[in-house]
Amino acid sequence: MTPESGDRAPGPSEGTGGSGPPVANPYAHTYRRDGCTVIEAAGEIDMATAGSLAEHLDAATEGERPDVLVDLRTVDFFDCSGLRVLCRADSRAREHGGRLRIVSRSARIRRLLRASGLLGRFPPLPDLPERRG
């Protein structure tokens, strides 16, 4: 998914009042879409790579009333390390009056959420919400 140029989140050197969003890495990149911050995760999110996703989640949840969508549709593997960073980011978003939602069609991720008792906290959306006209 490529964001439209007007929806793109400013880069770290473009001055957003803070340090800006983290630089895209092989496991996550961030962009803006219809007032939401979308973090698109990819590949394997495990103990070795969860920190790369966490950088993006931390940046997305630092402001007031963050609205964050974590797109997990291109994730091949996701374990409890990924759940840990999602939970931390969700708590932070709520503390700032916002929300964090996930997007996933994966039966594996749904089973992991169910087994961990987190399916109610993170009911996965099958797709990104429709763009507003």
N, C-alpha and C positions, 0 to 999 in steps of 0.2 A: 504494500500500500504506500503510495506516495502522496504526501499531503499537498494540497494546492498551495501555491506560493503565499497567499494571504493567510493561510492557516498555520504556517510553519512557525515553530517556536524559535525565538532568537537564540543565536549561538552564544557561547560564553564570552566572546569578545565583542558582542553587540550591545552590551550595557542594558540590563533589565532592572537596574536598581540593586541587584545582588550580583552574584557570580554567574547567573544564568543557568540554563539546564546543562547537565553533564554532556560530554561529547558522546555521540553514538559509539557503541562498541559491538562486538559480534553477538552479544546476548540481549541488547536492549537499545532502543532509540526512542526519543520523545518528540511529539509534535502536538500542535493545537488543532482542535476541530470543534466547531460550534460551541465555543466556550469551555470545552473540556480539555484536559491534558490527557493525551493518549500515549501510553507507554507500550510499545510493541516489543514483546519479548520473542526470542527465537532460540532454537537449538536445545541444548540440555541445561536446565536450571537445577543445579545441585550444589553441594557444599563448596565446590571449587568456583562456581560461577554466580552464585546468588548475590555476592557483593556487587557485581556489575549491574544487576537489576536493582539492588537496593540503592545505589547511587541515584538512579533515575526516580525511584519512588520517594526518596528523601527530598529531592529537589521539588518534586511535584506536590508534596504535602506541606511545604514550609509556609505557604501564604495563607491568607484568610479565605475560608470557605472553598477549599480545593474540591474540584470535581474531577476525579481521576478514573480513567478506564484503562485497565491492564489487559491488553490483547494477547492472549496465550494461544491463538489459533495456529501459530507456526512453531510452537514448542514441541520438541520430540520427546522430552523427558522432564518430569517435574517431581521433586521429592519434598520432604519435610523442610529442607533448607529454604526452598521457595515459599512454602507456607509460612515459615517464620518471618520472612521479610514482608510478605503480604499482610500478616497480622499486625506487625509493627507499623506499617504504613497506614493501614486502616485505622488503627487507634490514633495515630497522629492526625489523620484527616478529620476524624470525628472530634478530636480535641480542638481543632481549628474551625469547627462548624461545617465541615464538608463531608464528602463521601468518597468511597473507593468501590468500584465495581470491576468484575472480571468478565472477559469475553472468551468463551471456549466452547467448542463442540466435542471435545475429547471425553470419551467414556472413562478413560484412565484418570483424568483430572477430576471428574465427577465422583468416581469411586474413592479417590484419595480424600476429597472434601467430605464425603459421607463418612468414611472410616475415621477421620479425625474429628468429626463432630462439627465441621465448619461449613457444611453445605448451606445451612440457614444464614450464616454470616456472609457467605459469598455465593449466592445462587448465580450460576453462570448465564450470561446472555449469549445467545447463539451467534450474534453478529453485532457489529457496532450499531448504535441507534441510527435511524435514518437522519440524513442531513436536513437541517431546517432550511426552508425556502426563503 
